[in-house]
Amino acid sequence: MIKFRLHIILFFVLLFSCGQEQDEILVYDYPIIELELKSQTILAGDKLSIKVIQQNPSSCDLVLSNGIISLSREIEGLQEQTIQFSSPETNAAGTFTLRIIKHDSILVQQGIKILPLDITDPIDIYVGPRTINVDRKQESMLVAVPQDKFGNAVADGLEVKMAENKSATDINQFYKEIEYSLAYYVIEANQNAEDLFIGVSHPNASSKKQKVISIPSWPLDLYLSTEEHFAYANNRNFVKVKTNKLRDEFGNAIPDGTMLNFHIFENEKETAKYNGITIDGVAFVYLKNPYKAANWYVRASIGGRFIGEDIEINFANDLHEIVYTINEKQIVIGPLRGQLGQYISDGSKVNIELMDRNYTVETLLGMAVFELEDIQWQKDTPAHLSVAGLQKVIYRNE
Amino acid sequence: MSSRSNIILRILAAILLVCLLTLLLFIFSKVYANFKGASNVVNVYEKVSSEFDHHHPYFKWLPDGENIGGNINPFIRSDIQKAYLRSWASANLSIRDHKDLGLIEHYSEEMRTKITQYFKGDYDSVIENIDLNHELELHFISFDKQVVSFTDHNVRTIQRIKNQVQTPIQEEVFDYKVVMTLDDGKWRINKMLRTEEADTSFYKKRKPISFNAADIRGVNYYPQKYPWRKFWSHFPKDTIESDFKLIDSLGFNTIRFFIPFNEFGGPHISEDNLLKLDFLISTAKIHDLKVMPTLFDFPVGFELLKYTGYDRHLKIILERYKDEEAIIAWDLKNEPDIDFEYHKKEDVLAWLDFMIKQAKRYDENHPLTIGWAHIENGSYLSENLDFVSFHYYEEIDKLNDRFEVLQSAVGDKEILVSEYGMTSYDGFYPGAHSETEQSEYIVALNNFMLEKGMGGMLWSFYDFDEAPSDIFGWKPWVKATQKEFGIINADGSQKPSATQIKNIFRNN
């Protein structure tokens, strides 16, 4: 019984849930339409007049479209009327499709062609890269995308005049045909590191002037030389290492501010690296003399690669001999004099090595003093004394 | 104070509290709506972005022109492709909605002025425009990768204009000459010119393909454990192999299966899914079975904007299997007439008409049909289809008259019943039938089809453990009956209808 009642309830639920809408069948009257156009081709911005002649007149819609751009008009239910499109509606060039539509039907379909006008001001030009080396391997490019006064791409086959000014007296002019809506020219680098100016024109239109900057290429023929070279390892003087005037393969001076690295090699190992920048094509660096005798080889690099030959710089020991005296309380080192009879640099380190102990003092006016009670030096024990690259073994009971 | 006054006061306080809460909720919703509205720009971009997600036109780079100036790498090519396709989508959306939807991102100022003049007018029709095909031939790229020029060949656009009613879909094929420039890091269309109409002679008009419906002894197939949406994600190969063997042994010669649009990959079908499809077809071949794949199963949207994705989906599948002999036909959509209830009928029919045209382009070898849910709708678009198919689950004595109407409407087109059957659910809900009734129904319908020279495809091979709500709705009596249309029980045992089927096929 319960099951039966539920069946009845579900029957009604089903009945209500199964309602269906009836299809509405619409029948329309369609006019017969004939179009008259002066021409199926017009120029951009011109007036497009379409004479619409109807039998059984009825209002319709007219749509002009090229897929991206669409224009539309309502057509009244008159036997004869003229529909007009004018600028700015007709500004876009290209092939359009004209359709007259009534309800669910397209009554007429026809192609209309709008032609672009001649090139007008300004001619858009694109230049890049803006900076190129003068090594003839790099090139820049000038691209002109001319347009008509409505911004349409102009017809292929038109020509634009291009001009490049490689120097004050060298102006190169030539014509380029527009192909696929643009014209282009490959700009080769100058041999001289001078700016290059380019422009594009047409009888009634011009571009703005554009500049391509030519910068010198890698330097060639680098030579190093030294100045102010004091050939003794006194740890006080500076030696100036400088390049010749650096030029690229075409003789252009390398621009100011170009950074060079100076590498110091000792015993075939790089021990130090200094930076220098070019001023008027020359780069230099000051290197402090070592504190002991050394043979340096200095090389220059730019952009991570070594160029030119290295230069050898030698330093001999400045100190000839170590002078000292030992008394009851002290070891007195000095006077320590250099090659010119001068005291060696103040602050030069004097070192005493006793067994596994090291003691260091600095010189002042060529003298250095060790207090014996501080260093606990036993008799018969050798002490290794070193200063400015020289060494000597001394005994307390000497 | 009496207890009665106390109660009244409490009731008044409760009402006041409810009013206060309602007021607060109202104020909060207004503030929230205000903030949402303020982010109008963001909304526009969100809208455009979500609509772009449906834009999947076919795209390919043709060989570059002879001297293209600079060099182009795949990354720049990809950037240009993306920007160019988005520019089309942006223009289509803007024209449809009569407002600037992202044009500034994709067009130069001059181009934008020309596009926007349309929707600044007072014309109130809606122009729906969609681009389906782009084949780009690069002519030029500048050394600094700032300017490109190319021709977009065979740009196939479809257009529909809606006022009170809508026009049929109009198709055009044109070439476009385009210059794009890189401004502020974005590729924009600087110049665009539609040129002469493209050569469309390669779109040959396909002749009708003959189809003998009477030969079809088919069954609709899902694996028992993984029906409907679960099928392609689980795809149990071993089960499919053993099921096809069983199907063959029962005397069936054709399998109808379903390829849902979203679940199978939408516009970007993975190779993995295609390999599954390969497997299914090759397994059918091993057992001398033919297949009738049914495309676009489950609801899809019929907006013109989404056509590009459907077109890509269709192209990928049909072009891959256009020479596959095991396929007897393509069923383009399962029961589209059910969509008449939820969408405009004209939109559904326009969509089907478009898909028929596209399918004929992509595969000239296989017949096409549409599996209508109701016999009364079987004549829709029949002039463009190679044979007619419908589904039938109602009383057999009501079939003959309806069949005669259909037969006279479609002329000499072959007719296939691509789904028929009866549930053997014998439970509490209405619509219940015994296994014997199921068996008798199947025998009777087969006799009818035999008499009329029709073929048929049984629904379904298996009983299923569940009928999902997202397909069959909330009604428990519908779901209960839907689970038991099979001739094989969920436990693998055969129902009486399976034996009857075997006998019918053996004797005919």
Chai-1 contact restraints between the chains, C-beta under 6 A:
chainA,res_idxA,chainB,res_idxB,connection_type,confidence,min_distance_angstrom,max_distance_angstrom,comment,restraint_id
A,H7,B,P430,contact,1.0,0.0,6.0,A-B,restraint_1
A,L10,B,P430,contact,1.0,0.0,6.0,A-B,restraint_2
A,D61,B,S125,contact,1.0,0.0,6.0,A-B,restraint_3
A,N66,B,R194,contact,1.0,0.0,6.0,A-B,restraint_4
A,G67,B,T157,contact,1.0,0.0,6.0,A-B,restraint_5
A,I68,B,A91,contact,1.0,0.0,6.0,A-B,restraint_6
A,I69,B,K114,contact,1.0,0.0,6.0,A-B,restraint_7
A,I69,B,I115,contact,1.0,0.0,6.0,A-B,restraint_8
A,S70,B,I95,contact,1.0,0.0,6.0,A-B,restraint_9
A,S70,B,Y118,contact,1.0,0.0,6.0,A-B,restraint_10
A,S70,B,I127,contact,1.0,0.0,6.0,A-B,restraint_11
A,S72,B,Y123,contact,1.0,0.0,6.0,A-B,restraint_12
A,A92,B,K114,contact,1.0,0.0,6.0,A-B,restraint_13
A,A93,B,L193,contact,1.0,0.0,6.0,A-B,restraint_14
A,G94,B,L193,contact,1.0,0.0,6.0,A-B,restraint_15
A,G94,B,R194,contact,1.0,0.0,6.0,A-B,restraint_16
A,T95,B,R194,contact,1.0,0.0,6.0,A-B,restraint_17
A,I101,B,I161,contact,1.0,0.0,6.0,A-B,restraint_18
A,I101,B,T167,contact,1.0,0.0,6.0,A-B,restraint_19
A,H103,B,V165,contact,1.0,0.0,6.0,A-B,restraint_20
A,D104,B,V165,contact,1.0,0.0,6.0,A-B,restraint_21
A,D104,B,T167,contact,1.0,0.0,6.0,A-B,restraint_22
A,I106,B,T167,contact,1.0,0.0,6.0,A-B,restraint_23
A,Y126,B,Q146,contact,1.0,0.0,6.0,A-B,restraint_24
A,Y126,B,V147,contact,1.0,0.0,6.0,A-B,restraint_25
A,G128,B,D144,contact,1.0,0.0,6.0,A-B,restraint_26
A,G128,B,Q146,contact,1.0,0.0,6.0,A-B,restraint_27
A,P129,B,D144,contact,1.0,0.0,6.0,A-B,restraint_28
A,M141,B,S142,contact,1.0,0.0,6.0,A-B,restraint_29
A,M141,B,F143,contact,1.0,0.0,6.0,A-B,restraint_30
A,V143,B,S142,contact,1.0,0.0,6.0,A-B,restraint_31
A,V143,B,V147,contact,1.0,0.0,6.0,A-B,restraint_32
A,V145,B,V179,contact,1.0,0.0,6.0,A-B,restraint_33
A,G151,B,E110,contact,1.0,0.0,6.0,A-B,restraint_34
A,A153,B,K191,contact,1.0,0.0,6.0,A-B,restraint_35
A,A153,B,L193,contact,1.0,0.0,6.0,A-B,restraint_36
A,Y180,B,H139,contact,1.0,0.0,6.0,A-B,restraint_37
A,Y180,B,S149,contact,1.0,0.0,6.0,A-B,restraint_38
A,S181,B,S149,contact,1.0,0.0,6.0,A-B,restraint_39
A,S181,B,K177,contact,1.0,0.0,6.0,A-B,restraint_40
A,S181,B,V179,contact,1.0,0.0,6.0,A-B,restraint_41
A,S181,B,K191,contact,1.0,0.0,6.0,A-B,restraint_42
A,L182,B,S149,contact,1.0,0.0,6.0,A-B,restraint_43
A,Y184,B,G69,contact,1.0,0.0,6.0,A-B,restraint_44
